[in-house]
């Protein structure tokens, strides 16, 4: 039985590092472990078109053997390697793949049939292509050891089911999800399991976003008004090639105009959610 208070060192038994005995699963889930956004031995340039696919379990072990971010423990710092490590530990302890855990605890109970890490042939045939800010199609990423940090593929309809489950107490996994809504006082502020916190119209919202080459996403909800928003885009400012940058500068030189730039969809999503909340407030 896992506890959020379990130390990370307990589950990385082939690594002897006292720092890992100072951080817990809670530290990883709330991004307060001190770990950086990426491991220091993760070279994104090694394979620009699919930069996470080359990072192996051996690379993770090598990084953790020498990692020491003791001075930053308790301070918030978004960490892909931290959440990736959390997913890795959950898989090791359960003896299951991340896909199997996802299906068992979330997608199957909520009938989210469009959501998976590894798509079947039918789903893969409908998987949209991603596009960089230049409009160029970019390859899908394989998150490999980082599956827990962004390997899930989904749809607006499925993520809407997930929002509903977070808002309604009678859903099959509502009691589990509600635990992630409880603030945890760490350092000098509240943190949540996986969620970010924000305010719209003086009301609290929980949210999360994501981005990779060719894609970005945003999901948020307000429990008081029982409303939420999901936006997914197959267009992103992330570029997997330095050539995209040089090409954009060439276009700027010829046209004398700034090249179009992709943006995160967070601000658009917040405006939509704010309008929904305003309407719901006026009806009450």
Buried (B, 14 or more C-beta within 10 A) or exposed (E): EEEBEBBBBBBBEEBEBEBBEBBBBBBBBBBBBBBBEBBEEBEEEEBBEBBBBBBEEEBBEBBBEEBEBEEBBBBBBEBBBBBBBBBBBBBEEBEBEBBEBBBEBBBEBBEBBBBBBEBEEEBEEEEEEBBBBBEBEBBBBBBBBBBBBBBBBBBEEBBBBBBBBBBEEEBEBBEEBEEBBEEBEBEEEEBBBEBBEBEBBEBBBBBEBBBBBBBBBBBBBBBEBEBBBBBBBBBBBBBBBEEBBEBBEEBEEEEEEEBEEBBBBBEBBBEBBBEBBEEBBEEE
